Amino acid sequence: MRDHTQPSRIHLSRAKGSRLPANTVRCDRSTILGNPWVPGENGGLRIPNGSLQGKMDWYPPIPTTEILTVERAVALLAEWLLTENSSLPAGLSDTDVTRCIDALEELRIAVLDRLPALRGHSFTCWCMPGSPCHAETLMEIANG
């Protein structure tokens, strides 16, 4: 039997009747805790479109010069949260660079402000079990 006192990463499910366990925080892109770096061929950097309250609305991904792997997207999130360094797509106009930096800084502050209250919680995301996931980074920071 699993020890429910230890935070863990839980895989979200669409199965009928599936419910989040107590003390579990959803951290997919429908929330402020979603990873702004999206892996895959159609991935890139997403920035919030509008308020950071309630259900999140994101601009479509800005393509990057590399196709982000899951590992790279998780690493970019960790670097951004821990050091303030954000990897921006190449070729952005000065206006878009400023817009991305401002949006990411506002998002970073909001995420880091929320994490201390989530100490001891499990985090859930759509990432496959056993694969890298930004939820693990969020849990580490929350439980730091």
The first five atom37 places (N, CA, C, CB, O) and aatype in JSON, in Angstrom:
{
  "aatype": [12, 1, 3, 8, 16, 5, 14, 15, 1, 9, 8, 10, 15, 1, 0, 11, 7, 15, 1, 10, 14, 0, 2, 16, 19, 1, 4, 3, 1, 15, 16, 9, 10, 7, 2, 14, 17, 19, 14, 7, 6, 2, 7, 7, 10, 1, 9, 14, 2, 7, 15, 10, 5, 7, 11, 12, 3, 17, 18, 14, 14, 9, 14, 16, 16, 6, 9, 10, 16, 19, 6, 1, 0, 19, 0, 10, 10, 0, 6, 17, 10, 10, 16, 6, 2, 15, 15, 10, 14, 0, 7, 10, 15, 3, 16, 3, 19, 16, 1, 4, 9, 3, 0, 10, 6, 6, 10, 1, 9, 0, 19, 10, 3, 1, 10, 14, 0, 10, 1, 7, 8, 15, 13, 16, 4, 17, 4, 12, 14, 7, 15, 14, 4, 8, 0, 6, 16, 10, 12, 6, 9, 0, 2, 7],
  "atom_mask": [
    [1, 1, 1, 1, 1],
    [1, 1, 1, 1, 1],
    [1, 1, 1, 1, 1],
    [1, 1, 1, 1, 1],
    [1, 1, 1, 1, 1],
    [1, 1, 1, 1, 1],
    [1, 1, 1, 1, 1],
    [1, 1, 1, 1, 1],
    [1, 1, 1, 1, 1],
    [1, 1, 1, 1, 1],
    [1, 1, 1, 1, 1],
    [1, 1, 1, 1, 1],
    [1, 1, 1, 1, 1],
    [1, 1, 1, 1, 1],
    [1, 1, 1, 1, 1],
    [1, 1, 1, 1, 1],
    [1, 1, 1, 0, 1],
    [1, 1, 1, 1, 1],
    [1, 1, 1, 1, 1],
    [1, 1, 1, 1, 1],
    [1, 1, 1, 1, 1],
    [1, 1, 1, 1, 1],
    [1, 1, 1, 1, 1],
    [1, 1, 1, 1, 1],
    [1, 1, 1, 1, 1],
    [1, 1, 1, 1, 1],
    [1, 1, 1, 1, 1],
    [1, 1, 1, 1, 1],
    [1, 1, 1, 1, 1],
    [1, 1, 1, 1, 1],
    [1, 1, 1, 1, 1],
    [1, 1, 1, 1, 1],
    [1, 1, 1, 1, 1],
    [1, 1, 1, 0, 1],
    [1, 1, 1, 1, 1],
    [1, 1, 1, 1, 1],
    [1, 1, 1, 1, 1],
    [1, 1, 1, 1, 1],
    [1, 1, 1, 1, 1],
    [1, 1, 1, 0, 1],
    [1, 1, 1, 1, 1],
    [1, 1, 1, 1, 1],
    [1, 1, 1, 0, 1],
    [1, 1, 1, 0, 1],
    [1, 1, 1, 1, 1],
    [1, 1, 1, 1, 1],
    [1, 1, 1, 1, 1],
    [1, 1, 1, 1, 1],
    [1, 1, 1, 1, 1],
    [1, 1, 1, 0, 1],
    [1, 1, 1, 1, 1],
    [1, 1, 1, 1, 1],
    [1, 1, 1, 1, 1],
    [1, 1, 1, 0, 1],
    [1, 1, 1, 1, 1],
    [1, 1, 1, 1, 1],
    [1, 1, 1, 1, 1],
    [1, 1, 1, 1, 1],
    [1, 1, 1, 1, 1],
    [1, 1, 1, 1, 1],
    [1, 1, 1, 1, 1],
    [1, 1, 1, 1, 1],
    [1, 1, 1, 1, 1],
    [1, 1, 1, 1, 1],
    [1, 1, 1, 1, 1],
    [1, 1, 1, 1, 1],
    [1, 1, 1, 1, 1],
    [1, 1, 1, 1, 1],
    [1, 1, 1, 1, 1],
    [1, 1, 1, 1, 1],
    [1, 1, 1, 1, 1],
    [1, 1, 1, 1, 1],
    [1, 1, 1, 1, 1],
    [1, 1, 1, 1, 1],
    [1, 1, 1, 1, 1],
    [1, 1, 1, 1, 1],
    [1, 1, 1, 1, 1],
    [1, 1, 1, 1, 1],
    [1, 1, 1, 1, 1],
    [1, 1, 1, 1, 1],
    [1, 1, 1, 1, 1],
    [1, 1, 1, 1, 1],
    [1, 1, 1, 1, 1],
    [1, 1, 1, 1, 1],
    [1, 1, 1, 1, 1],
    [1, 1, 1, 1, 1],
    [1, 1, 1, 1, 1],
    [1, 1, 1, 1, 1],
    [1, 1, 1, 1, 1],
    [1, 1, 1, 1, 1],
    [1, 1, 1, 0, 1],
    [1, 1, 1, 1, 1],
    [1, 1, 1, 1, 1],
    [1, 1, 1, 1, 1],
    [1, 1, 1, 1, 1],
    [1, 1, 1, 1, 1],
    [1, 1, 1, 1, 1],
    [1, 1, 1, 1, 1],
    [1, 1, 1, 1, 1],
    [1, 1, 1, 1, 1],
    [1, 1, 1, 1, 1],
    [1, 1, 1, 1, 1],
    [1, 1, 1, 1, 1],
    [1, 1, 1, 1, 1],
    [1, 1, 1, 1, 1],
    [1, 1, 1, 1, 1],
    [1, 1, 1, 1, 1],
    [1, 1, 1, 1, 1],
    [1, 1, 1, 1, 1],
    [1, 1, 1, 1, 1],
    [1, 1, 1, 1, 1],
    [1, 1, 1, 1, 1],
    [1, 1, 1, 1, 1],
    [1, 1, 1, 1, 1],
    [1, 1, 1, 1, 1],
    [1, 1, 1, 1, 1],
    [1, 1, 1, 1, 1],
    [1, 1, 1, 1, 1],
    [1, 1, 1, 1, 1],
    [1, 1, 1, 0, 1],
    [1, 1, 1, 1, 1],
    [1, 1, 1, 1, 1],
    [1, 1, 1, 1, 1],
    [1, 1, 1, 1, 1],
    [1, 1, 1, 1, 1],
    [1, 1, 1, 1, 1],
    [1, 1, 1, 1, 1],
    [1, 1, 1, 1, 1],
    [1, 1, 1, 1, 1],
    [1, 1, 1, 0, 1],
    [1, 1, 1, 1, 1],
    [1, 1, 1, 1, 1],
    [1, 1, 1, 1, 1],
    [1, 1, 1, 1, 1],
    [1, 1, 1, 1, 1],
    [1, 1, 1, 1, 1],
    [1, 1, 1, 1, 1],
    [1, 1, 1, 1, 1],
    [1, 1, 1, 1, 1],
    [1, 1, 1, 1, 1],
    [1, 1, 1, 1, 1],
    [1, 1, 1, 1, 1],
    [1, 1, 1, 1, 1],
    [1, 1, 1, 0, 1]
  ],
  "atom_positions": [
    [[0.84, -1.18, 0.0], [0.0, 0.0, 0.0], [0.89, 1.25, 0.0], [-0.96, 0.0, 1.22], [1.89, 1.31, 0.71]],
    [[0.5, 2.23, -0.79], [1.29, 3.45, -0.92], [1.12, 4.33, 0.3], [0.88, 4.21, -2.19], [0.02, 4.45, 0.85]],
    [[2.22, 4.95, 0.73], [2.2, 5.88, 1.85], [1.67, 7.22, 1.36], [3.61, 6.03, 2.49], [2.34, 7.91, 0.6]],
    [[0.48, 7.58, 1.8], [-0.16, 8.81, 1.31], [0.41, 10.07, 1.95], [-1.64, 8.75, 1.56], [0.02, 11.17, 1.59]],
    [[1.34, 9.91, 2.91], [1.93, 11.08, 3.52], [3.09, 11.61, 2.68], [2.4, 10.76, 4.94], [3.49, 12.77, 2.84]],
    [[3.65, 10.79, 1.79], [4.74, 11.22, 0.94], [4.2, 11.8, -0.36], [5.69, 10.04, 0.64], [3.42, 11.15, -1.05]],
    [[4.59, 13.03, -0.7], [4.15, 13.59, -1.98], [4.67, 12.74, -3.14], [4.63, 15.05, -2.12], [5.77, 12.19, -3.08]],
    [[3.87, 12.65, -4.18], [4.28, 11.89, -5.35], [3.68, 12.53, -6.6], [3.85, 10.4, -5.24], [2.79, 13.38, -6.52]],
    [[4.19, 12.09, -7.73], [3.62, 12.55, -9.0], [2.56, 11.54, -9.39], [4.72, 12.7, -10.12], [2.8, 10.33, -9.37]],
    [[1.41, 12.04, -9.76], [0.28, 11.2, -10.11], [-0.11, 11.5, -11.55], [-0.92, 11.42, -9.15], [-0.16, 12.66, -11.96]],
    [[-0.4, 10.46, -12.32], [-0.79, 10.62, -13.72], [-2.28, 10.95, -13.79], [-0.47, 9.33, -14.53], [-3.1, 10.21, -13.25]],
    [[-2.62, 12.05, -14.45], [-4.03, 12.4, -14.64], [-4.72, 11.34, -15.49], [-4.17, 13.8, -15.3], [-4.09, 10.73, -16.36]],
    [[-5.98, 11.14, -15.24], [-6.74, 10.13, -15.98], [-8.09, 10.69, -16.38], [-6.91, 8.85, -15.14], [-8.71, 11.45, -15.64]],
    [[-8.53, 10.3, -17.57], [-9.88, 10.65, -18.03], [-10.86, 9.51, -17.79], [-9.87, 11.03, -19.51], [-12.01, 9.57, -18.21]],
    [[-10.4, 8.46, -17.12], [-11.26, 7.29, -16.87], [-12.48, 7.7, -16.07], [-10.48, 6.18, -16.14], [-12.41, 8.52, -15.16]],
    [[-13.59, 7.11, -16.42], [-14.84, 7.4, -15.73], [-14.68, 7.12, -14.24], [-16.01, 6.56, -16.33], [-14.18, 6.07, -13.84]],
    [[-15.11, 8.07, -13.44], [-15.05, 7.92, -12.0], [-13.7, 8.26, -11.38], [0.0, 0.0, 0.0], [-13.56, 8.2, -10.16]],
    [[-12.72, 8.61, -12.2], [-11.4, 8.91, -11.64], [-11.46, 10.25, -10.91], [-10.31, 8.93, -12.76], [-12.05, 11.22, -11.4]],
    [[-10.85, 10.3, -9.76], [-10.82, 11.5, -8.93], [-9.4, 11.74, -8.45], [-11.79, 11.37, -7.71], [-8.61, 10.81, -8.3]],
    [[-9.08, 13.01, -8.22], [-7.78, 13.33, -7.66], [-7.76, 12.95, -6.19], [-7.45, 14.83, -7.85], [-8.71, 13.23, -5.46]],
    [[-6.69, 12.32, -5.75], [-6.57, 12.03, -4.32], [-6.49, 13.33, -3.51], [-5.31, 11.16, -4.05], [-6.16, 14.38, -4.05]],
    [[-6.81, 13.24, -2.24], [-6.7, 14.4, -1.35], [-5.27, 14.93, -1.38], [-7.12, 14.04, 0.1], [-4.33, 14.17, -1.59]],
    [[-5.12, 16.21, -1.16], [-3.81, 16.87, -1.13], [-3.03, 16.69, -2.43], [-2.99, 16.34, 0.02], [-1.81, 16.53, -2.41]],
    [[-3.75, 16.73, -3.54], [-3.12, 16.62, -4.85], [-3.41, 17.88, -5.64], [-3.62, 15.36, -5.6], [-4.54, 18.36, -5.68]],
    [[-2.37, 18.41, -6.28], [-2.46, 19.65, -7.03], [-2.32, 19.34, -8.52], [-1.39, 20.67, -6.57], [-1.36, 18.69, -8.94]],
    [[-3.27, 19.82, -9.29], [-3.19, 19.67, -10.74], [-2.19, 20.69, -11.28], [-4.6, 19.85, -11.41], [-2.26, 21.87, -10.94]],
    [[-1.26, 20.23, -12.12], [-0.24, 21.16, -12.64], [-0.06, 21.02, -14.15], [1.1, 20.94, -11.94], [1.05, 21.16, -14.67]],
    [[-1.16, 20.74, -14.85], [-1.09, 20.72, -16.3], [-1.28, 22.14, -16.82], [-2.16, 19.75, -16.91], [-1.38, 23.08, -16.03]],
    [[-1.34, 22.31, -18.13], [-1.43, 23.66, -18.69], [-2.79, 24.31, -18.53], [-1.07, 23.62, -20.13], [-2.97, 25.46, -18.96]],
    [[-3.75, 23.62, -17.93], [-5.01, 24.3, -17.63], [-4.84, 25.15, -16.36], [-6.16, 23.27, -17.45], [-5.75, 25.89, -15.98]],
    [[-3.69, 25.04, -15.72], [-3.43, 25.78, -14.48], [-2.19, 26.67, -14.63], [-3.23, 24.79, -13.31], [-1.45, 26.56, -15.61]],
    [[-2.01, 27.53, -13.67], [-0.83, 28.41, -13.65], [0.46, 27.6, -13.5], [-0.95, 29.42, -12.51], [1.53, 28.1, -13.82]],
    [[0.36, 26.36, -13.02], [1.54, 25.53, -12.78], [1.97, 24.75, -14.02], [1.28, 24.58, -11.65], [2.92, 23.97, -13.95]],
    [[1.28, 24.93, -15.14], [1.66, 24.24, -16.37], [3.01, 24.71, -16.89], [0.0, 0.0, 0.0], [3.38, 25.87, -16.71]],
    [[3.73, 23.81, -17.54], [5.05, 24.15, -18.08], [4.89, 25.0, -19.34], [5.87, 22.87, -18.39], [4.24, 24.57, -20.29]],
    [[5.47, 26.21, -19.36], [5.35, 27.04, -20.57], [6.15, 26.5, -21.76], [5.8, 28.44, -20.26], [5.88, 26.9, -22.9]],
    [[7.12, 25.6, -21.53], [7.86, 25.01, -22.63], [7.18, 23.71, -23.02], [9.35, 24.77, -22.25], [7.07, 22.79, -22.21]],
    [[6.74, 23.65, -24.26], [5.93, 22.54, -24.76], [6.8, 21.66, -25.66], [4.67, 23.06, -25.53], [7.32, 22.13, -26.67]],
    [[6.94, 20.37, -25.3], [7.76, 19.49, -26.15], [7.02, 19.09, -27.42], [8.16, 18.24, -25.38], [5.8, 19.23, -27.52]],
    [[7.78, 18.59, -28.38], [7.18, 18.04, -29.59], [7.31, 18.94, -30.79], [0.0, 0.0, 0.0], [7.71, 20.1, -30.69]],
    [[6.94, 18.38, -31.92], [7.07, 19.08, -33.2], [6.28, 20.38, -33.25], [6.63, 18.17, -34.31], [6.71, 21.35, -33.87]],
    [[5.12, 20.4, -32.6], [4.28, 21.61, -32.58], [4.45, 22.39, -31.29], [2.82, 21.24, -32.77], [3.62, 23.23, -30.95]],
    [[5.54, 22.12, -30.57], [5.78, 22.76, -29.29], [6.51, 24.08, -29.42], [0.0, 0.0, 0.0], [6.57, 24.68, -30.49]],
    [[7.04, 24.5, -28.32], [7.76, 25.76, -28.25], [7.51, 26.41, -26.92], [0.0, 0.0, 0.0], [7.34, 25.72, -25.92]],
    [[7.5, 27.72, -26.89], [7.26, 28.48, -25.67], [5.86, 29.06, -25.7], [8.31, 29.6, -25.51], [5.46, 29.72, -26.66]],
    [[5.11, 28.81, -24.64], [3.79, 29.43, -24.49], [3.86, 30.45, -23.39], [2.69, 28.36, -24.18], [4.49, 30.23, -22.35]],
    [[3.22, 31.57, -23.62], [3.12, 32.57, -22.57], [1.63, 32.78, -22.27], [3.82, 33.92, -22.98], [0.78, 32.59, -23.14]],
    [[1.33, 33.19, -21.04], [-0.07, 33.4, -20.67], [-0.72, 34.49, -21.49], [-0.18, 33.74, -19.19], [-0.09, 35.49, -21.85]],
    [[-1.98, 34.28, -21.78], [-2.8, 35.26, -22.49], [-3.86, 35.73, -21.51], [-3.43, 34.65, -23.8], [-4.94, 35.14, -21.42]],
    [[-3.55, 36.78, -20.79], [-4.53, 37.3, -19.85], [-4.17, 37.01, -18.4], [0.0, 0.0, 0.0], [-3.0, 36.87, -18.05]],
    [[-5.19, 36.91, -17.59], [-5.05, 36.78, -16.14], [-4.36, 35.47, -15.73], [-6.4, 36.87, -15.48], [-4.49, 34.45, -16.41]],
    [[-3.65, 35.53, -14.63], [-3.03, 34.34, -14.05], [-3.93, 33.72, -12.98], [-1.66, 34.68, -13.46], [-3.49, 32.88, -12.21]],
    [[-5.18, 34.13, -12.94], [-6.15, 33.6, -11.98], [-7.1, 32.64, -12.68], [-6.94, 34.75, -11.31], [-7.46, 32.86, -13.84]],
    [[-7.5, 31.59, -11.99], [-8.48, 30.65, -12.56], [-7.88, 29.8, -13.66], [0.0, 0.0, 0.0], [-6.67, 29.58, -13.7]],
    [[-8.73, 29.33, -14.56], [-8.28, 28.49, -15.67], [-7.38, 29.32, -16.59], [-9.49, 27.9, -16.46], [-7.72, 30.44, -16.97]],
    [[-6.24, 28.75, -16.93], [-5.25, 29.48, -17.73], [-5.62, 29.51, -19.2], [-3.88, 28.86, -17.56], [-6.18, 28.56, -19.75]],
    [[-5.3, 30.63, -19.81], [-5.4, 30.79, -21.26], [-3.98, 31.11, -21.73], [-6.45, 31.93, -21.67], [-3.34, 32.01, -21.21]],
    [[-3.5, 30.36, -22.72], [-2.15, 30.52, -23.22], [-2.19, 30.92, -24.69], [-1.33, 29.23, -23.03], [-3.07, 30.48, -25.43]],
    [[-1.24, 31.75, -25.11], [-1.06, 31.99, -26.54], [-0.58, 30.7, -27.18], [-0.05, 33.17, -26.8], [-0.02, 29.84, -26.48]],
    [[-0.78, 30.53, -28.48], [-0.21, 29.35, -29.15], [1.3, 29.33, -28.97], [-0.59, 29.33, -30.67], [1.92, 30.39, -28.8]],
    [[1.91, 28.13, -29.0], [3.36, 28.07, -28.81], [4.12, 28.87, -29.87], [3.83, 26.62, -28.82], [3.79, 28.84, -31.06]],
    [[5.15, 29.57, -29.42], [6.08, 30.23, -30.31], [7.13, 29.19, -30.65], [6.72, 31.55, -29.66], [7.82, 28.7, -29.75]],
    [[7.28, 28.82, -31.92], [8.24, 27.75, -32.26], [9.66, 28.1, -31.84], [8.2, 27.48, -33.76], [10.08, 29.25, -31.89]],
    [[10.39, 27.07, -31.43], [11.8, 27.22, -31.09], [12.63, 26.65, -32.24], [12.13, 26.51, -29.73], [12.1, 25.95, -33.1]],
    [[13.92, 26.94, -32.24], [14.78, 26.44, -33.31], [15.04, 24.94, -33.15], [16.11, 27.2, -33.33], [15.47, 24.28, -34.1]],
    [[14.79, 24.41, -31.97], [14.93, 22.98, -31.74], [13.57, 22.39, -31.41], [15.94, 22.69, -30.59], [12.71, 23.07, -30.83]],
    [[13.37, 21.14, -31.77], [12.16, 20.46, -31.33], [12.44, 19.99, -29.91], [11.78, 19.24, -32.28], [13.33, 19.17, -29.68]],
    [[11.69, 20.52, -28.98], [11.95, 20.24, -27.57], [11.56, 18.82, -27.21], [11.19, 21.22, -26.69], [10.46, 18.36, -27.5]],
    [[12.49, 18.11, -26.57], [12.16, 16.81, -25.98], [11.49, 17.08, -24.64], [13.44, 15.9, -25.82], [11.57, 18.2, -24.12]],
    [[10.86, 16.08, -24.09], [10.27, 16.22, -22.76], [11.36, 16.59, -21.76], [9.54, 14.91, -22.33], [11.17, 17.47, -20.91]],
    [[12.51, 15.92, -21.86], [13.61, 16.2, -20.93], [14.05, 17.65, -21.03], [14.8, 15.27, -21.23], [14.3, 18.3, -20.01]],
    [[14.15, 18.16, -22.25], [14.6, 19.55, -22.45], [13.55, 20.54, -21.92], [14.86, 19.82, -23.95], [13.91, 21.54, -21.29]],
    [[12.27, 20.28, -22.16], [11.21, 21.16, -21.67], [11.22, 21.21, -20.14], [9.82, 20.68, -22.17], [11.05, 22.28, -19.55]],
    [[11.43, 20.06, -19.49], [11.5, 20.02, -18.03], [12.74, 20.77, -17.54], [11.52, 18.55, -17.51], [12.67, 21.51, -16.56]],
    [[13.87, 20.59, -18.22], [15.1, 21.28, -17.84], [14.95, 22.8, -17.99], [16.28, 20.78, -18.69], [15.43, 23.55, -17.15]],
    [[14.28, 23.24, -19.06], [14.08, 24.68, -19.25], [13.22, 25.27, -18.14], [13.43, 24.95, -20.61], [13.5, 26.37, -17.66]],
    [[12.18, 24.54, -17.72], [11.34, 25.01, -16.62], [12.16, 25.11, -15.34], [10.13, 24.06, -16.42], [12.08, 26.12, -14.64]],
    [[12.94, 24.09, -15.03], [13.73, 24.1, -13.8], [14.71, 25.26, -13.8], [14.49, 22.77, -13.63], [14.84, 25.98, -12.81]],
    [[15.41, 25.46, -14.93], [16.37, 26.57, -15.01], [15.66, 27.91, -14.82], [17.1, 26.55, -16.36], [16.15, 28.78, -14.11]],
    [[14.52, 28.06, -15.45], [13.75, 29.3, -15.37], [13.31, 29.58, -13.94], [12.52, 29.24, -16.29], [13.46, 30.7, -13.44]],
    [[12.75, 28.57, -13.26], [12.27, 28.78, -11.9], [13.41, 29.03, -10.91], [11.45, 27.58, -11.44], [13.28, 29.87, -10.02]],
    [[14.51, 28.32, -11.08], [15.59, 28.39, -10.11], [16.58, 29.52, -10.35], [16.33, 27.1, -10.1], [17.24, 29.98, -9.41]],
    [[16.7, 30.0, -11.6], [17.73, 31.0, -11.89], [17.2, 32.26, -12.57], [18.78, 30.39, -12.76], [17.95, 33.21, -12.76]],
    [[15.94, 32.29, -12.94], [15.33, 33.39, -13.7], [15.74, 33.41, -15.16], [15.7, 34.71, -13.07], [15.25, 34.24, -15.92]],
    [[16.64, 32.51, -15.58], [17.03, 32.46, -16.99], [15.93, 31.78, -17.79], [18.38, 31.73, -17.17], [15.53, 30.66, -17.47]],
    [[15.47, 32.44, -18.81], [14.44, 31.84, -19.66], [14.98, 31.71, -21.07], [13.14, 32.68, -19.63], [15.56, 32.65, -21.62]],
    [[14.77, 30.57, -21.66], [15.21, 30.3, -23.02], [14.12, 30.77, -23.97], [15.54, 28.79, -23.23], [13.04, 30.18, -24.03]],
    [[14.41, 31.82, -24.71], [13.43, 32.37, -25.65], [13.71, 31.86, -27.05], [13.45, 33.91, -25.62], [14.86, 31.62, -27.42]],
    [[12.65, 31.69, -27.85], [12.85, 31.29, -29.24], [13.69, 32.33, -29.98], [11.49, 31.1, -29.95], [13.61, 33.53, -29.7]],
    [[14.5, 31.86, -30.93], [15.32, 32.75, -31.74], [14.43, 33.51, -32.73], [16.42, 31.96, -32.5], [13.35, 33.06, -33.09]],
    [[14.92, 34.65, -33.15], [14.25, 35.4, -34.22], [13.08, 36.26, -33.79], [0.0, 0.0, 0.0], [12.35, 36.76, -34.64]],
    [[12.89, 36.44, -32.48], [11.79, 37.3, -32.02], [12.15, 38.76, -32.22], [11.46, 37.02, -30.53], [13.32, 39.15, -32.11]],
    [[11.15, 39.57, -32.5], [11.37, 41.01, -32.57], [11.67, 41.52, -31.16], [10.13, 41.76, -33.18], [11.39, 40.83, -30.18]],
    [[12.24, 42.72, -31.07], [12.51, 43.29, -29.75], [11.23, 43.41, -28.93], [13.16, 44.67, -29.9], [11.24, 43.16, -27.72]],
    [[10.14, 43.77, -29.58], [8.86, 43.89, -28.89], [8.41, 42.53, -28.35], [7.79, 44.45, -29.84], [7.95, 42.44, -27.21]],
    [[8.56, 41.47, -29.16], [8.16, 40.13, -28.7], [9.07, 39.61, -27.61], [8.15, 39.16, -29.87], [8.61, 38.92, -26.69]],
    [[10.37, 39.92, -27.67], [11.29, 39.53, -26.6], [10.84, 40.16, -25.29], [12.75, 39.95, -26.94], [10.74, 39.49, -24.27]],
    [[10.57, 41.46, -25.33], [10.11, 42.17, -24.13], [8.8, 41.57, -23.61], [9.93, 43.67, -24.42], [8.65, 41.36, -22.41]],
    [[7.87, 41.3, -24.53], [6.58, 40.73, -24.13], [6.77, 39.36, -23.47], [5.65, 40.6, -25.36], [6.14, 39.07, -22.45]],
    [[7.63, 38.52, -24.05], [7.88, 37.19, -23.48], [8.56, 37.29, -22.12], [8.75, 36.35, -24.43], [8.16, 36.61, -21.18]],
    [[9.58, 38.13, -22.02], [10.29, 38.27, -20.75], [9.36, 38.77, -19.66], [11.49, 39.22, -20.9], [9.36, 38.25, -18.54]],
    [[8.55, 39.79, -19.98], [7.62, 40.33, -18.99], [6.58, 39.29, -18.57], [6.91, 41.57, -19.56], [6.3, 39.14, -17.38]],
    [[6.02, 38.56, -19.53], [5.01, 37.55, -19.21], [5.61, 36.41, -18.39], [4.39, 36.99, -20.5], [4.99, 35.94, -17.44]],
    [[6.81, 35.97, -18.77], [7.45, 34.88, -18.03], [7.84, 35.31, -16.62], [8.69, 34.39, -18.78], [7.74, 34.51, -15.69]],
    [[8.28, 36.54, -16.45], [8.64, 37.0, -15.1], [7.4, 37.07, -14.21], [9.31, 38.39, -15.17], [7.45, 36.65, -13.06]],
    [[6.31, 37.59, -14.75], [5.06, 37.64, -13.97], [4.6, 36.21, -13.61], [3.94, 38.38, -14.77], [4.19, 35.95, -12.48]],
    [[4.68, 35.3, -14.57], [4.29, 33.91, -14.33], [5.21, 33.26, -13.3], [4.31, 33.11, -15.64], [4.74, 32.58, -12.39]],
    [[6.52, 33.46, -13.45], [7.49, 32.87, -12.52], [7.22, 33.3, -11.08], [8.92, 33.25, -12.92], [7.21, 32.47, -10.17]],
    [[7.01, 34.58, -10.89], [6.73, 35.1, -9.55], [5.45, 34.47, -9.0], [6.6, 36.65, -9.58], [5.41, 34.06, -7.84]],
    [[4.41, 34.4, -9.82], [3.14, 33.82, -9.38], [3.28, 32.34, -9.0], [2.07, 33.98, -10.47], [2.72, 31.89, -8.01]],
    [[4.05, 31.58, -9.81], [4.26, 30.16, -9.51], [5.05, 30.01, -8.21], [5.01, 29.45, -10.67], [4.64, 29.25, -7.33]],
    [[6.16, 30.73, -8.09], [6.98, 30.61, -6.89], [6.25, 31.08, -5.64], [8.26, 31.41, -7.05], [6.49, 30.55, -4.55]],
    [[5.36, 32.05, -5.77], [4.55, 32.5, -4.63], [3.59, 31.42, -4.16], [3.77, 33.76, -5.0], [3.29, 31.34, -2.96]],
    [[3.1, 30.58, -5.07], [2.12, 29.54, -4.72], [2.76, 28.28, -4.12], [1.33, 29.15, -5.94], [2.14, 27.6, -3.3]],
    [[3.99, 27.99, -4.51], [4.59, 26.7, -4.15], [4.76, 26.46, -2.65], [5.9, 26.59, -4.79], [4.53, 25.33, -2.22]],
    [[5.15, 27.44, -1.82], [5.29, 27.13, -0.39], [4.01, 26.59, 0.26], [5.73, 28.37, 0.34], [4.08, 25.74, 1.15]],
    [[2.87, 27.07, -0.17], [1.59, 26.59, 0.38], [1.28, 25.17, -0.06], [0.46, 27.52, -0.04], [0.38, 24.53, 0.49]],
    [[2.01, 24.66, -1.05], [1.75, 23.32, -1.59], [2.73, 22.28, -1.03], [1.83, 23.34, -3.12], [2.79, 21.15, -1.52]],
    [[3.48, 22.65, -0.03], [4.42, 21.72, 0.62], [3.63, 20.5, 1.11], [5.17, 22.42, 1.81], [2.59, 20.64, 1.76]],
    [[4.14, 19.33, 0.81], [3.51, 18.08, 1.26], [2.43, 17.57, 0.33], [0.0, 0.0, 0.0], [1.9, 16.48, 0.55]],
    [[2.08, 18.32, -0.7], [1.06, 17.88, -1.65], [1.67, 17.02, -2.75], [0.33, 19.1, -2.26], [2.85, 17.16, -3.08]],
    [[0.87, 16.15, -3.31], [1.25, 15.44, -4.53], [0.86, 16.33, -5.71], [0.56, 14.03, -4.62], [-0.01, 17.19, -5.58]],
    [[1.5, 16.12, -6.85], [1.22, 16.89, -8.06], [0.81, 15.94, -9.16], [2.46, 17.74, -8.48], [1.36, 14.84, -9.29]],
    [[-0.15, 16.37, -9.97], [-0.63, 15.51, -11.04], [-0.55, 16.23, -12.38], [-2.06, 15.07, -10.77], [-0.81, 17.43, -12.48]],
    [[-0.19, 15.46, -13.41], [0.01, 16.0, -14.75], [-0.3, 14.88, -15.75], [1.47, 16.55, -14.95], [-0.52, 13.74, -15.36]],
    [[-0.3, 15.21, -17.04], [-0.58, 14.22, -18.09], [0.67, 13.44, -18.52], [-1.18, 14.9, -19.3], [0.56, 12.47, -19.27]],
    [[1.84, 13.84, -18.05], [3.06, 13.12, -18.44], [2.95, 11.65, -18.05], [4.31, 13.77, -17.79], [2.38, 11.3, -17.02]],
    [[3.52, 10.82, -18.89], [3.46, 9.38, -18.64], [4.31, 9.01, -17.43], [3.93, 8.6, -19.88], [5.4, 9.55, -17.25]],
    [[3.82, 8.08, -16.6], [4.63, 7.63, -15.45], [5.98, 7.11, -15.94], [3.88, 6.53, -14.65], [6.07, 6.42, -16.96]],
    [[7.01, 7.45, -15.2], [8.35, 7.01, -15.54], [9.08, 7.96, -16.48], [0.0, 0.0, 0.0], [10.29, 7.83, -16.68]],
    [[8.35, 8.92, -17.07], [9.01, 9.89, -17.95], [9.27, 11.17, -17.15], [8.14, 10.19, -19.22], [8.62, 11.4, -16.13]],
    [[10.21, 12.0, -17.61], [10.45, 13.27, -16.92], [9.17, 14.12, -16.92], [11.61, 14.05, -17.59], [8.38, 14.06, -17.86]],
    [[8.99, 14.88, -15.86], [7.8, 15.73, -15.75], [8.13, 16.94, -14.9], [6.6, 14.94, -15.14], [8.83, 16.84, -13.89]],
    [[7.61, 18.09, -15.32], [7.86, 19.31, -14.56], [7.23, 19.25, -13.18], [7.33, 20.5, -15.32], [7.63, 20.01, -12.3]],
    [[6.25, 18.37, -12.97], [5.61, 18.23, -11.65], [6.65, 17.87, -10.59], [4.5, 17.16, -11.7], [6.55, 18.31, -9.44]],
    [[7.63, 17.07, -10.97], [8.68, 16.68, -10.02], [9.51, 17.91, -9.6], [9.6, 15.6, -10.63], [9.88, 18.04, -8.44]],
    [[9.79, 18.79, -10.56], [10.5, 20.02, -10.25], [9.68, 20.88, -9.3], [10.83, 20.81, -11.53], [10.2, 21.42, -8.33]],
    [[8.38, 21.01, -9.58], [7.51, 21.81, -8.73], [7.45, 21.24, -7.31], [6.1, 21.88, -9.32], [7.5, 21.99, -6.33]],
    [[7.34, 19.9, -7.2], [7.32, 19.25, -5.88], [8.62, 19.5, -5.12], [7.07, 17.74, -6.02], [8.6, 19.76, -3.92]],
    [[9.74, 19.4, -5.82], [11.04, 19.63, -5.17], [11.13, 21.03, -4.63], [12.19, 19.37, -6.14], [11.6, 21.24, -3.51]],
    [[10.7, 22.02, -5.41], [10.75, 23.4, -4.94], [9.77, 23.61, -3.78], [10.42, 24.38, -6.1], [10.12, 24.26, -2.79]],
    [[8.57, 23.08, -3.91], [7.56, 23.23, -2.85], [8.03, 22.61, -1.53], [6.23, 22.59, -3.28], [7.74, 23.13, -0.45]],
    [[8.74, 21.51, -1.63], [9.16, 20.79, -0.43], [10.6, 21.09, -0.03], [8.99, 19.3, -0.64], [11.13, 20.52, 0.92]],
    [[11.23, 22.01, -0.8], [12.61, 22.41, -0.63], [13.08, 22.45, 0.74], [0.0, 0.0, 0.0], [14.24, 22.77, 0.99]]
  ]
}
